[in-house]
């Protein structure tokens, strides 16, 4: 299986929009979101991934077929470090889940950006919590922190770690 994580170009924005709809559909049973009058969930931040330098969009391919996406940015809740990174959205199509693909993609993304990281999961998304606990524990050899934030900014666990030492070895 050939797994690729490639920076999404602005010409691929429509592909990202389509994948985002599938992602939000998956989350709709957890987050109780509704579609708009056009039948779409929409994602108001997507355009910023091609206009703001602290945002990065990646497309995931498996054997050259679309398999998901990752959006990362520097919008963190716990780190005051201006260079800290955050997983904003992470999506692997159901067909490709439970095969280690998500873990490989996450590891690739973390390795691209050394420093402090925050990975948030909503309180009701137990699947995401289990996935990120496993992935981050393996990635950091158990050296990470978890805080449960419950305020107007976020409701759920936030896992934090620093991967600078890992990338130097």
Secondary structure, DSSP 8 states (H G I E B T S, - for coil): --EEEEE--GGGHHHHHHHHHHHHHHHHHHH-----TTS----TTGGGGGT-TT-EEEEEEETTEEEEEEEEES--SS---TT-EEEEEEEE-GGGTTSSHHHHHHHHHHHHS-SEEEEE--TT-HHHHHHHHHHHHHHHTT--EEEEEESSS-EEEEEEEE-HHHHH-
